[in-house]
Amino acid sequence: MKRKPKSKSVCPIVGFGEKFKHARLTESQCKALKPDTKAIGCGVYGCAYPQRGSNKVVKFTADPEDVAGMKVMQDSGDSVKLYEAYRLRGVKGPGDRTLPKPVYAVVVEKVKPLNYEDAFYIDQVFGIVARSNAVVGILSKGQSKSIKKRTAAPEVLLALPGAKANIETGCKYFVSRTRGANINRCLKVALRALDITRNAAQHGMWFTDSHSGNFGYGKGGKIIASDLGLTYAKFDKPPADLRGWQGL
């Protein structure tokens, strides 16, 4: 009787952002995480993959603040739902050198990207008017440097009564100059982004990288934050290690 040949590994080479090279998961990590072979998309510090056999997403990231931010915001209803989080040690980069920092793997809910209209309202109204001028902009000459360096208390975001008024003004401006734009939808989307940013501030985070690519539609079409990297979020307790990572 002939023995059946061993099946070839379907463990994909995965990416974790533009800053680092790709690496291959071990068989045990593949079994635990089940990433598909084709990425949904990549950013500077991370890449996301569909999880085989589920409606979830596996994200590999070199930004601990993204993972910490998800954990901090879980009870808020403003962030992507986090199912699992792991720390991956011993990642090898170019020249077979171990990277100085660990990378992470998280299993999260699948979030639908914003449509063109809602993305426009966040980038052109919330992003420019609120984030640049009212939320984390220059409040006074004495505060501007500390705000830009993110050393001031994040609660300062909550004390900016001009943020909402500036968004209302911004919506009126862009809607008056954009065919098909809707003032009510603009206000709803931009103010929702402001609420998420302020909620993050209440949790001690700076959600300044709040462009449309870092938002999406969660359950019921609710707009939520899908990426909380670069927020200065910190772990109360680091994720468990998922060992055996093999670098290429």
C-alpha positions in Angstrom: 0.0 0.0 0.0 1.4 3.4 -1.0 1.5 6.1 1.5 -0.3 9.2 0.8 2.1 12.1 0.1 2.2 14.7 2.8 0.2 17.8 1.8 2.2 20.9 1.2 1.9 23.7 3.7 -0.6 26.4 2.8 0.9 28.7 5.4 1.2 32.0 3.7 4.1 34.5 3.7 2.5 37.4 5.5 3.3 41.1 5.7 3.3 43.5 8.6 3.6 46.9 7.0 5.8 48.9 4.7 8.5 49.3 7.3 9.5 45.7 7.6 9.9 42.6 5.4 7.6 39.7 5.1 7.9 36.5 7.2 6.4 33.1 7.3 4.2 31.7 10.0 4.9 28.3 11.5 2.4 25.5 11.1 1.1 26.0 14.6 0.6 29.7 14.1 -1.2 29.1 10.8 -3.5 26.7 12.6 -4.3 29.2 15.3 -4.7 32.3 13.1 -5.8 30.9 9.7 -4.8 33.9 7.5 -5.7 33.7 3.9 -2.9 34.0 1.3 -3.9 37.4 -0.1 -3.9 40.6 1.9 -6.9 42.9 2.1 -4.5 45.8 2.4 -1.3 47.1 4.0 -0.3 50.3 5.8 3.0 51.6 7.1 3.1 49.3 10.1 0.6 46.5 9.4 -1.2 44.2 6.9 -4.7 42.7 7.2 -5.8 39.3 5.8 -9.2 37.5 5.7 -9.4 34.6 8.2 -10.2 31.4 6.5 -13.5 29.8 7.5 -14.8 32.9 9.3 -16.0 36.5 8.7 -13.1 37.8 10.7 -9.8 39.5 9.8 -6.2 38.7 10.9 -4.0 41.7 11.2 -0.3 41.7 11.6 1.2 44.9 12.9 4.5 46.3 14.2 2.7 49.1 16.0 1.9 48.1 19.7 -0.2 51.3 20.1 -2.7 49.9 17.5 -3.2 46.7 19.6 -3.2 48.6 22.9 -5.7 51.1 21.5 -8.1 48.3 20.4 -7.9 46.7 23.9 -8.6 50.1 25.6 -11.5 51.0 23.5 -13.3 47.6 23.5 -16.1 48.7 25.8 -16.8 52.0 24.1 -18.5 50.7 20.9 -16.3 53.1 19.0 -13.6 50.6 17.9 -13.3 47.4 15.9 -14.2 44.3 17.9 -11.1 42.5 19.1 -11.4 38.7 19.5 -7.7 37.6 20.0 -4.4 39.4 20.4 -0.9 37.8 20.4 2.7 39.1 20.6 5.0 37.5 18.1 8.7 37.4 19.2 11.8 36.6 17.2 10.8 38.1 13.9 13.6 38.0 11.4 14.2 40.9 9.0 16.8 41.5 6.2 20.1 39.6 6.8 18.3 37.2 9.1 18.6 39.7 11.9 16.0 39.7 14.6 13.9 42.9 14.6 14.4 45.0 17.8 10.7 45.1 18.6 8.0 42.4 18.7 5.2 42.4 16.2 1.6 41.5 16.9 -1.2 39.4 15.4 -4.8 40.3 16.2 -8.1 38.7 15.1 -10.8 41.4 14.7 -14.2 41.8 13.2 -14.4 42.4 9.4 -15.1 46.1 8.9 -16.6 47.5 5.7 -14.6 50.4 4.2 -16.4 53.8 4.1 -18.1 54.7 0.9 -16.8 57.6 -1.1 -19.2 60.2 0.3 -18.6 59.4 3.9 -14.8 59.2 3.4 -15.0 62.7 1.8 -16.8 64.1 4.8 -14.2 62.7 7.2 -11.2 63.7 5.2 -12.4 67.1 3.9 -14.5 68.3 6.8 -13.5 66.5 10.0 -9.9 66.0 8.9 -9.2 69.5 7.8 -11.6 71.7 9.8 -11.8 69.8 13.1 -8.6 67.8 13.5 -6.3 70.5 12.1 -7.9 73.6 13.5 -10.0 72.8 16.5 -9.2 69.4 17.9 -5.4 69.2 17.9 -4.6 72.5 16.3 -3.0 75.5 17.8 -4.9 76.8 20.7 -2.4 79.5 21.7 1.2 80.2 21.1 2.0 78.7 24.5 0.2 75.4 23.8 0.9 74.8 20.2 4.2 73.0 20.6 3.0 70.7 23.4 -0.1 69.8 21.3 2.0 69.0 18.2 4.4 66.9 20.3 1.4 65.2 22.0 2.8 66.0 25.4 -0.2 67.9 26.6 -3.0 66.1 28.5 -5.3 64.5 25.9 -8.3 65.8 27.9 -7.6 69.2 26.3 -9.5 67.8 23.3 -12.7 67.7 25.3 -12.4 71.4 26.2 -12.6 72.7 22.7 -16.1 74.1 22.1 -15.1 75.3 18.7 -14.7 71.8 17.3 -18.5 71.3 16.7 -19.0 74.8 15.4 -16.1 74.4 13.0 -17.5 71.1 11.7 -20.9 72.7 11.1 -19.2 75.6 9.2 -17.0 73.1 7.2 -20.0 71.0 6.2 -21.9 74.1 4.9 -18.8 75.2 3.0 -18.1 71.9 1.3 -21.7 71.0 0.6 -22.3 74.4 -1.0 -19.4 73.6 -3.4 -19.9 69.9 -4.0 -22.6 68.6 -6.2 -24.6 65.8 -4.6 -23.3 66.4 -1.1 -25.8 66.2 1.7 -25.6 68.6 4.7 -27.3 66.2 7.1 -25.1 63.3 6.2 -22.0 65.4 6.4 -22.9 66.6 9.9 -23.7 63.0 11.1 -20.4 61.5 9.7 -18.1 64.4 10.8 -19.6 64.7 14.2 -19.4 60.9 14.7 -15.7 61.1 13.9 -15.3 63.9 16.5 -17.1 61.7 19.1 -14.7 58.8 18.5 -11.7 61.1 18.8 -13.0 62.6 22.0 -13.8 59.2 23.4 -10.3 58.1 22.6 -9.0 61.2 24.4 -11.1 60.2 27.5 -9.1 56.9 27.4 -5.8 58.9 27.3 -5.2 58.4 23.6 -4.4 60.8 20.7 -6.3 59.7 17.7 -4.6 62.1 15.3 -4.2 59.7 12.4 -7.9 59.9 11.9 -8.2 59.8 8.1 -11.0 57.9 6.4 -8.9 54.8 5.9 -8.8 54.3 9.6 -12.6 54.3 10.0 -15.2 51.8 8.7 -18.7 50.4 9.1 -19.2 48.1 12.0 -22.3 46.2 13.0 -25.5 47.8 11.8 -23.5 50.3 9.6 -22.2 52.2 12.6 -19.0 54.2 11.9 -16.2 53.0 14.1 -12.4 53.3 14.3 -10.7 50.4 12.5 -7.1 51.4 13.2 -5.8 53.0 16.4 -2.1 53.1 15.6 0.1 56.1 16.5 -2.2 57.0 19.4 0.2 56.7 22.3 -2.0 54.0 23.7 -0.3 51.7 26.3 -1.0 48.1 27.4 -2.2 47.5 30.9 -1.1 43.9 30.2 0.8 42.8 27.0 -0.9 40.1 24.8 0.1 36.5 25.3 3.1 35.2 23.2 2.4 33.1 20.2 5.9 31.6 19.7 7.6 29.9 16.8 7.6 32.8 14.3 10.0 32.1 11.4 11.5 35.0 9.6 12.6 34.9 5.9 
